[in-house]
């Protein structure tokens, strides 16, 4: 009986830990769209702006490296980058105030989103965890 009680005490924290989902963020540079899937189920589809001519957005598979709710670019005129999810050598997914350019290449290489979409994605990555998040960028 004591062994059963001890096993219950040891297992309780493991069972109380919420399961974390597989979060997948796909960015298609040719269509300037981002799709977000949680455990394979479509969750969001949003227009984005990736790098304009002369400022490429890297292609490949990445994972979040750092997240900053409020950030200002040190490289580009202290430009605001709200809800920034950095994924590769200073490149990030972040909100923008330049809404009229969403859906077409316009950035210095980052992936720009509507501020409310950036906030939703940021919260989702925080909830599911950076380790469980894959960012895939294709041409």
NORQUIGI-V311377 format. One record per residue. N is the residue number from 1. RES is the residue in three letters. PHI is phi in whole degrees, -180 to 180 (* if undefined). D_LAST is the distance of its C-alpha to the last C-alpha in whole Angstrom. Layout:
N&RES&PHI&D_LAST / N&RES&PHI&D_LAST
This chain:
1&UNK&*&61 / 2&UNK&-65&60 / 3&UNK&-65&57 / 4&UNK&-65&56 / 5&UNK&-63&56 / 6&UNK&-65&54 / 7&UNK&-63&51 / 8&UNK&-65&51 / 9&UNK&-66&51 / 10&UNK&-71&48 / 11&UNK&-81&46 / 12&UNK&-56&46 / 13&UNK&-62&44 / 14&UNK&-68&41 / 15&UNK&-74&42 / 16&UNK&-79&41 / 17&UNK&-71&38 / 18&UNK&-67&35 / 19&UNK&-70&33 / 20&UNK&-108&29 / 21&UNK&-90&26 / 22&UNK&-82&23 / 23&UNK&-109&21 / 24&UNK&-125&17 / 25&UNK&-115&14 / 26&UNK&-111&11 / 27&UNK&-116&9 / 28&UNK&-107&6 / 29&UNK&-66&5 / 30&UNK&-69&6 / 31&UNK&-99&9 / 32&UNK&55&10 / 33&UNK&-133&11 / 34&UNK&-120&12 / 35&UNK&-120&14 / 36&UNK&-123&17 / 37&UNK&-124&19 / 38&UNK&-118&22 / 39&UNK&50&24 / 40&UNK&86&21 / 41&UNK&-90&23 / 42&UNK&-59&21 / 43&UNK&-118&22 / 44&UNK&-141&20 / 45&UNK&-144&17 / 46&UNK&-134&17 / 47&UNK&-75&15 / 48&UNK&-135&14 / 49&UNK&-124&13 / 50&UNK&-108&11 / 51&UNK&-62&12 / 52&UNK&-78&13 / 53&UNK&-52&14 / 54&UNK&90&15 / 55&UNK&-135&14 / 56&UNK&-74&11 / 57&UNK&-96&9 / 58&UNK&-65&9 / 59&UNK&-102&7 / 60&UNK&137&9 / 61&UNK&-113&12 / 62&UNK&-137&15 / 63&UNK&-134&18 / 64&UNK&-56&20 / 65&UNK&-106&22 / 66&UNK&-158&24 / 67&UNK&-134&25 / 68&UNK&-133&26 / 69&UNK&-62&28 / 70&UNK&-125&29 / 71&UNK&-147&27 / 72&UNK&-127&27 / 73&UNK&-64&25 / 74&UNK&-78&27 / 75&UNK&-88&25 / 76&UNK&-121&25 / 77&UNK&60&28 / 78&UNK&60&29 / 79&UNK&-63&26 / 80&UNK&-70&26 / 81&UNK&-132&23 / 82&UNK&-66&25 / 83&UNK&53&24 / 84&UNK&-80&22 / 85&UNK&-117&20 / 86&UNK&-80&19 / 87&UNK&-130&17 / 88&UNK&-167&17 / 89&UNK&41&19 / 90&UNK&88&20 / 91&UNK&-81&16 / 92&UNK&-145&17 / 93&UNK&-98&16 / 94&UNK&-158&19 / 95&UNK&-73&21 / 96&UNK&-142&22 / 97&UNK&-96&25 / 98&UNK&-86&23 / 99&UNK&-67&22 / 100&UNK&-66&22 / 101&UNK&-97&19 / 102&UNK&-63&17 / 103&UNK&100&14 / 104&UNK&-145&13 / 105&UNK&-61&12 / 106&UNK&-153&15 / 107&UNK&-95&16 / 108&UNK&-88&16 / 109&UNK&127&13 / 110&UNK&-73&14 / 111&UNK&-108&13 / 112&UNK&-95&16 / 113&UNK&-132&18 / 114&UNK&-58&21 / 115&UNK&-55&24 / 116&UNK&-70&25 / 117&UNK&-70&22 / 118&UNK&-62&21 / 119&UNK&-66&25 / 120&UNK&-65&24 / 121&UNK&-65&21 / 122&UNK&-57&23 / 123&UNK&-63&26 / 124&UNK&-66&25 / 125&UNK&-65&23 / 126&UNK&-61&27 / 127&UNK&-68&28 / 128&UNK&-87&26 / 129&UNK&99&26 / 130&UNK&-63&23 / 131&UNK&-64&24 / 132&UNK&-94&23 / 133&UNK&-110&20 / 134&UNK&-118&17 / 135&UNK&-112&13 / 136&UNK&-118&10 / 137&UNK&-117&7 / 138&UNK&-121&4 / 139&UNK&-75&0
